[in-house]
Amino acid sequence: MALGKDYATQECSIARALEIVGERWTLLVIRDALYGVRRYNDFLVHLGIPRAVLAARLQALTAEGILEKRRYQESPPRDEYVLTDRGIGLWPTLRSLGLWGREHSTESRLRYFRHAACGTELGPYGECPACAVIVPVPDVEMTPGPGLDRNPADPVSRALLAPRRLLEPVDTDRGPDGVAHTASDSGRSARNLPV
């Protein structure tokens, strides 16, 4: 018997949500969008996802109103994908999954999420223990942890080595040192990047 593509017989809001975000790669695309990845090629190199799958996920997320397609260049025409408020609303889900994954794995800490205003690490529900507020996503600062590869091969991972706020667009033309790099620099060995 073939596996169905939806949960039509399930009367459950979790099943309805899974129909939108439950396919393989979808939550990682949304995670990357929260990290500031916006361009097709940046998703492609950072995720290592097959092109056809990425195109399908971006199209589905746009159709569901989780991502918005925006033109950033006219000639040739190029678009980027920006999270909508509906997509940003998935942050608590991704945060919870990340905490659960860290708790149930042996890997060391990959990233820290802090309240940008005071530097306090967020609590499990996205709250700032020091300020006693739920921190809005644009006010969350992400910094690398000790388990993160300090010499990644792809330019998106290199850009994500620098402390940054969530939703801030990734600039793969700048390294983690904040310095603009030329096209010829992009092929240089990651070992030459400052850590």
Rosetta silent file (secondary structure, phi, psi, omega in degrees, C-alpha in Angstrom):
SEQUENCE: MALGKDYATQECSIARALEIVGERWTLLVIRDALYGVRRYNDFLVHLGIPRAVLAARLQALTAEGILEKRRYQESPPRDEYVLTDRGIGLWPTLRSLGLWGREHSTESRLRYFRHAACGTELGPYGECPACAVIVPVPDVEMTPGPGLDRNPADPVSRALLAPRRLLEPVDTDRGPDGVAHTASDSGRSARNLPV
SCORE:     score description
SCORE:     0.000 S_00000001
   1 L     0.000  132.974 -178.333    0.000    0.000    0.000 S_00000001
   2 L   -73.290  144.112  177.509    1.376    3.416   -0.968 S_00000001
   3 L   -73.877  128.671  179.840    2.100    5.953    1.734 S_00000001
   4 L   -67.674  161.364 -178.686   -0.354    8.867    1.616 S_00000001
   5 L  -101.563    0.489  177.327    0.805   12.435    1.105 S_00000001
   6 L  -144.243 -178.254 -178.674   -1.432   14.039    3.708 S_00000001
   7 L  -118.115   47.137 -172.970   -3.087   13.376    7.046 S_00000001
   8 L   -57.402  -30.884 -178.010   -6.680   13.731    5.878 S_00000001
   9 L   -85.387   -5.681 -178.389   -7.994   11.214    8.405 S_00000001
  10 L   -93.085  123.128  174.764   -6.302   12.947   11.333 S_00000001
  11 L   -97.088   82.423 -171.056   -8.343   15.512   13.227 S_00000001
  12 L  -157.920  133.506  179.856   -5.347   17.219   14.736 S_00000001
  13 H   -68.987  -27.031  175.862   -3.674   20.622   14.412 S_00000001
  14 H   -65.990  -42.489  177.681   -0.249   18.949   14.522 S_00000001
  15 H   -61.880  -40.433  178.884   -1.198   16.894   11.459 S_00000001
  16 H   -63.993  -41.829  178.346   -2.350   20.068    9.662 S_00000001
  17 H   -64.356  -40.837  179.640    0.943   21.774   10.483 S_00000001
  18 H   -64.471  -28.605  175.558    2.904   18.751    9.276 S_00000001
  19 H   -63.016  -25.491 -179.806    1.127   18.956    5.926 S_00000001
  20 H   -94.921  -46.127 -172.301    2.832   22.347    5.516 S_00000001
  21 H  -116.266    8.183 -172.876    6.205   21.960    7.252 S_00000001
  22 L   -88.400   -4.914  179.292    6.585   18.197    7.711 S_00000001
  23 L   -76.604  150.837  178.940    8.428   17.270    4.518 S_00000001
  24 L   -54.514  138.441  179.640   12.109   16.515    4.693 S_00000001
  25 L    84.467  -22.858 -172.616   14.263   19.658    4.388 S_00000001
  26 H   -59.905  -48.808 -179.189   11.382   22.087    4.998 S_00000001
  27 H   -66.310  -29.815  177.115   12.237   22.989    8.595 S_00000001
  28 H   -71.953  -32.941  173.838   15.903   23.375    7.661 S_00000001
  29 H   -64.080  -44.209  179.066   14.943   25.818    4.901 S_00000001
  30 H   -65.652  -41.913  176.150   12.936   27.784    7.472 S_00000001
  31 H   -55.446  -48.922 -179.505   15.830   27.595    9.966 S_00000001
  32 H   -62.315  -37.278  177.542   18.187   29.019    7.355 S_00000001
  33 H   -63.764  -38.245  174.887   15.688   31.787    6.554 S_00000001
  34 H   -63.664  -36.267  178.375   15.644   32.686   10.268 S_00000001
  35 H   -72.066   -9.641  178.014   19.457   32.770   10.153 S_00000001
  36 L   106.464    3.321  176.017   19.198   35.313    7.316 S_00000001
  37 L   -71.602  131.172 -176.571   19.678   33.095    4.274 S_00000001
  38 L  -130.794  -25.853 -171.982   17.541   34.547    1.473 S_00000001
  39 E   -99.731  143.672 -176.621   18.986   33.578   -1.895 S_00000001
  40 H   -49.821  -51.650 -176.893   18.445   30.309   -3.711 S_00000001
  41 H   -64.500  -31.979  177.430   22.167   29.585   -4.196 S_00000001
  42 H   -69.019  -41.463  173.586   22.896   30.322   -0.536 S_00000001
  43 H   -59.349  -45.271 -176.028   20.222   27.833    0.571 S_00000001
  44 H   -58.585  -51.222 -176.157   21.625   25.361   -1.935 S_00000001
  45 H   -74.210  -33.817 -178.364   25.252   25.503   -0.769 S_00000001
  46 H   -74.003  -38.663 -177.469   24.493   25.744    2.941 S_00000001
  47 H   -87.167  -26.043 -174.383   21.994   22.891    3.046 S_00000001
  48 L    66.849   33.170 -175.208   23.523   20.608    0.419 S_00000001
  49 L   -91.293  143.443  175.131   19.971   19.978   -0.763 S_00000001
  50 L   -60.124  142.212 -177.137   19.129   18.705   -4.260 S_00000001
  51 H   -54.271  -46.920 -177.415   18.087   21.581   -6.575 S_00000001
  52 H   -63.628  -38.046  179.328   14.689   20.125   -7.428 S_00000001
  53 H   -67.825  -44.690  178.684   13.863   19.551   -3.763 S_00000001
  54 H   -60.258  -46.417  179.545   14.924   23.086   -2.814 S_00000001
  55 H   -58.905  -42.688  179.635   12.859   24.591   -5.632 S_00000001
  56 H   -65.516  -42.496 -179.344    9.817   22.563   -4.536 S_00000001
  57 H   -66.500  -43.665  179.072   10.228   23.530   -0.861 S_00000001
  58 H   -63.020  -41.411  179.144   10.659   27.235   -1.653 S_00000001
  59 H   -63.572  -44.811 -179.099    7.626   27.157   -3.939 S_00000001
  60 H   -66.076  -43.014 -179.751    5.491   25.371   -1.324 S_00000001
  61 H   -66.572  -33.853  175.795    6.587   27.683    1.506 S_00000001
  62 H   -68.990  -44.132  179.134    5.841   30.714   -0.666 S_00000001
  63 H   -62.272  -31.796 -179.850    2.412   29.331   -1.600 S_00000001
  64 L   -84.828   -3.019  178.949    1.644   28.777    2.105 S_00000001
  65 L    78.155   18.917  177.738    2.618   32.353    2.982 S_00000001
  66 L   -88.189  -35.713  174.138    5.614   31.321    5.099 S_00000001
  67 E  -118.465  152.398  173.827    8.102   32.891    2.704 S_00000001
  68 E  -119.476  131.736  179.231    7.670   35.893    0.450 S_00000001
  69 E   -87.041  124.901 -179.072    9.489   36.048   -2.868 S_00000001
  70 E  -126.977  134.938  178.082   11.105   39.465   -3.450 S_00000001
  71 E   -76.395  125.414  176.755   12.960   40.697   -6.517 S_00000001
  72 E  -113.759   -8.685  179.586   16.437   41.971   -5.622 S_00000001
  73 E  -150.902  135.261 -177.913   17.881   42.254   -9.154 S_00000001
  74 L   -90.142  -36.902 -174.053   16.218   43.054  -12.476 S_00000001
  75 L  -132.751  105.826   -7.752   18.859   42.076  -15.027 S_00000001
  76 L   -71.054  157.161 -178.342   19.014   39.146  -14.968 S_00000001
  77 L   -65.254  127.775  178.432   15.911   38.802  -12.794 S_00000001
  78 E  -137.857  140.660 -178.737   16.745   37.322   -9.402 S_00000001
  79 E  -118.878  158.567  171.845   14.570   36.834   -6.351 S_00000001
  80 E  -125.346  164.882 -175.581   15.195   36.231   -2.690 S_00000001
  81 E  -118.267  120.523 -175.304   12.993   34.548   -0.104 S_00000001
  82 E  -118.415  136.488  178.239   12.094   36.431    3.069 S_00000001
  83 E   -64.945  138.176  172.690   10.175   35.045    6.034 S_00000001
  84 L   -88.533  176.958  174.713    6.707   36.483    6.555 S_00000001
  85 H   -58.924  -35.818  178.054    5.167   36.962   10.002 S_00000001
  86 H   -63.056  -40.608  178.060    3.637   33.511    9.541 S_00000001
  87 H   -69.854  -41.146  178.527    7.108   32.056    8.955 S_00000001
  88 H   -60.981  -30.609  177.729    8.648   33.969   11.857 S_00000001
  89 L   -62.014  -12.776  177.276    5.928   32.384   14.005 S_00000001
  90 L   -83.854   -5.778 -179.545    7.748   29.049   13.565 S_00000001
  91 H   -54.140  -48.263 -179.729   10.727   30.292   15.637 S_00000001
  92 H   -60.213  -35.193  178.483    9.443   28.802   18.938 S_00000001
  93 H   -65.567  -46.773  179.825    8.958   25.428   17.234 S_00000001
  94 H   -66.729  -38.571  177.401   12.466   25.440   15.771 S_00000001
  95 H   -60.495  -46.663 -179.612   13.930   26.647   19.074 S_00000001
  96 H   -63.374  -42.407  177.389   12.201   23.797   20.917 S_00000001
  97 H   -61.926  -41.300  178.315   13.365   21.221   18.360 S_00000001
  98 H   -62.888  -43.718  178.286   16.923   22.528   18.650 S_00000001
  99 H   -64.006  -42.929  178.203   16.866   22.307   22.451 S_00000001
 100 H   -62.166  -45.124  179.377   15.413   18.801   22.302 S_00000001
 101 H   -61.344  -41.019  179.467   18.031   17.741   19.744 S_00000001
 102 H   -67.580  -39.910 -179.176   20.870   19.121   21.849 S_00000001
 103 H   -64.714  -32.780 -174.261   19.528   17.450   24.997 S_00000001
 104 L  -106.889   22.820  174.633   19.293   14.068   23.276 S_00000001
 105 L  -133.651  168.985 -178.160   22.582   14.072   21.391 S_00000001
 106 L  -100.021    1.475 -178.751   26.207   13.988   22.385 S_00000001
 107 L   -70.599  151.456  177.290   27.347   16.891   20.225 S_00000001
 108 L   -79.783  170.449 -173.392   28.680   19.979   21.922 S_00000001
 109 L   -59.764  124.668 -178.871   26.900   23.314   21.732 S_00000001
 110 L   -91.326  -40.871 -176.989   26.675   24.657   18.170 S_00000001
 111 E  -144.874  151.457  171.929   25.016   28.057   18.707 S_00000001
 112 E  -112.158  144.541  175.638   23.932   30.407   21.448 S_00000001
 113 E  -120.976  120.615 -174.781   20.831   32.569   21.205 S_00000001
 114 E  -125.705  158.542  171.982   20.893   35.714   23.315 S_00000001
 115 E   -74.815  116.553 -175.471   18.783   38.790   23.925 S_00000001
 116 L   -60.444  -32.322 -176.262   20.650   41.418   21.877 S_00000001
 117 L   -67.517  -34.205 -175.291   19.674   44.228   24.269 S_00000001
 118 L  -126.560  -10.477  178.490   21.332   42.718   27.348 S_00000001
 119 L    83.748    2.504 -179.088   23.384   39.712   26.158 S_00000001
 120 L   -76.409  136.765  176.705   21.514   37.202   28.336 S_00000001
 121 E   -66.028  139.218 -178.678   21.066   33.724   26.894 S_00000001
 122 L   -67.598  148.677  172.449   17.444   32.974   26.059 S_00000001
 123 L   -78.352  179.772 -174.309   15.435   30.605   28.179 S_00000001
 124 L   -64.297  -19.279 -178.576   13.726   27.544   26.706 S_00000001
 125 L  -107.576   16.708  179.869   10.665   29.496   25.562 S_00000001
 126 L    80.983   16.172 -179.907   12.559   32.377   23.939 S_00000001
 127 E   -93.157  153.764  173.701   12.342   34.492   27.052 S_00000001
 128 E   -96.067  112.601  179.892   15.068   36.699   28.492 S_00000001
 129 L   -60.839  -32.322 -178.238   15.483   35.691   32.154 S_00000001
 130 L   -74.925  -39.695 -175.912   17.126   39.044   32.977 S_00000001
 131 L   -96.389  -10.379 -179.836   14.515   41.286   31.326 S_00000001
 132 L    56.964   44.159  177.005   11.505   39.014   31.927 S_00000001
 133 E  -134.787  153.217  168.217   10.230   39.410   28.353 S_00000001
 134 E   -78.139  125.978 -173.885    9.675   37.111   25.387 S_00000001
 135 L   -83.352  122.977  175.589   12.342   38.332   22.970 S_00000001
 136 L   -61.622  145.479 -175.221   11.069   39.253   19.484 S_00000001
 137 H   -51.460  -44.488  179.961   12.894   37.320   16.769 S_00000001
 138 H   -64.194  -14.854  179.474   14.697   40.396   15.321 S_00000001
 139 H   -98.782   11.719  176.919   16.136   41.046   18.810 S_00000001
 140 E   -95.543  125.002  175.834   17.705   37.579   19.093 S_00000001
 141 E  -101.237  133.358  179.759   21.464   37.479   18.573 S_00000001
 142 E  -107.439  129.100  177.219   23.004   34.201   17.421 S_00000001
 143 E  -128.278  150.640 -179.522   26.644   33.460   18.242 S_00000001
 144 E   -70.013  145.835  176.464   28.729   30.394   17.435 S_00000001
 145 L  -103.154  178.513 -175.765   29.278   27.800   20.132 S_00000001
 146 L   -66.711  -21.391 -178.818   32.270   25.526   20.757 S_00000001
 147 L   -87.029   -4.685 -177.514   30.869   22.670   18.647 S_00000001
 148 L   -80.592  136.039  178.332   30.552   24.717   15.458 S_00000001
 149 L   -61.028  120.678 -178.680   33.100   24.057   12.704 S_00000001
 150 L   -84.870   -5.424  179.361   35.418   27.093   12.672 S_00000001
 151 L  -131.014   58.725 -177.015   36.674   26.291    9.163 S_00000001
 152 L   -71.576  155.288 -176.997   33.559   25.550    7.104 S_00000001
 153 L   -81.539  -32.610 -173.974   33.811   25.014    3.375 S_00000001
 154 L   -94.597  151.439 -175.651   30.781   26.994    2.224 S_00000001
 155 H   -67.051  -27.386  178.507   30.476   30.801    2.261 S_00000001
 156 H   -68.909  -46.577  178.168   27.155   30.824    4.126 S_00000001
 157 H   -61.191  -37.739  176.998   28.591   28.842    7.037 S_00000001
 158 H   -63.692  -43.053  179.183   31.593   31.182    7.077 S_00000001
 159 H   -64.816  -32.556 -178.924   29.288   34.215    7.212 S_00000001
 160 L   -78.596    0.302  174.889   27.327   32.607   10.058 S_00000001
 161 L   -74.577  -22.862  179.842   30.483   32.424   12.197 S_00000001
 162 L   -82.220  143.111  172.912   30.062   36.092   13.074 S_00000001
 163 L   -56.452  139.843 -176.448   27.612   37.071   15.812 S_00000001
 164 E  -158.093  155.744  174.357   24.424   38.231   14.105 S_00000001
 165 E   -83.451  148.464  174.297   20.791   38.915   14.729 S_00000001
 166 L   -61.266  149.716 -179.758   18.208   36.516   13.415 S_00000001
 167 L    74.423  -12.275  177.097   16.604   37.597   10.114 S_00000001
 168 L   -65.697  124.650 -175.486   19.610   39.825    9.277 S_00000001
 169 L   -57.580  134.788  176.064   20.412   39.018    5.631 S_00000001
 170 L   -71.288  132.505  177.077   23.462   36.820    5.150 S_00000001
 171 L  -114.729   99.148 -177.640   26.134   38.558    3.130 S_00000001
 172 L   -75.950   -3.088  174.491   28.367   35.903    1.591 S_00000001
 173 L   -84.820   -6.942  178.345   30.571   38.663    0.163 S_00000001
 174 E  -117.955  142.784  177.116   31.760   39.393    3.718 S_00000001
 175 L   -88.044 -178.391  179.343   33.603   36.983    5.920 S_00000001
 176 L   -65.913  -15.112  176.863   33.103   36.485    9.662 S_00000001
 177 L   -80.833   -4.739  178.973   35.657   39.275   10.112 S_00000001
 178 L    82.164    0.211 -178.024   33.126   41.691    8.548 S_00000001
 179 L   -90.819  136.015  177.322   35.519   42.554    5.721 S_00000001
 180 E   -67.258  136.657  178.909   34.266   42.497    2.130 S_00000001
 181 L  -115.637  146.082  179.046   35.934   39.806    0.074 S_00000001
 182 L   -81.311  169.752  178.392   36.337   39.757   -3.683 S_00000001
 183 L   -57.847  -36.196 -179.609   35.188   36.933   -5.916 S_00000001
 184 L   -69.540  -25.885  176.975   38.751   35.631   -6.014 S_00000001
 185 H   -70.775  -28.874 -173.880   38.773   35.494   -2.192 S_00000001
 186 H   -63.645  -22.082  178.915   35.720   33.234   -2.126 S_00000001
 187 H   -91.046   -0.704 -177.283   37.759   30.321   -3.397 S_00000001
 188 L   -70.600  161.653 -179.008   40.466   30.706   -0.776 S_00000001
 189 L   -66.145  135.824  177.281   41.012   28.099    1.854 S_00000001
 190 H   -63.128  -21.917  179.620   38.776   28.429    4.879 S_00000001
 191 H   -63.958  -20.215 -179.941   41.869   27.758    7.015 S_00000001
 192 H   -85.295   -3.194 -179.790   43.001   31.308    6.249 S_00000001
 193 L   -79.505  143.791  175.297   39.932   32.858    7.860 S_00000001
 194 L   -67.551  150.938  179.097   40.314   34.333   11.329 S_00000001
 195 L  -113.848    0.000    0.000   38.549   32.403   14.106 S_00000001
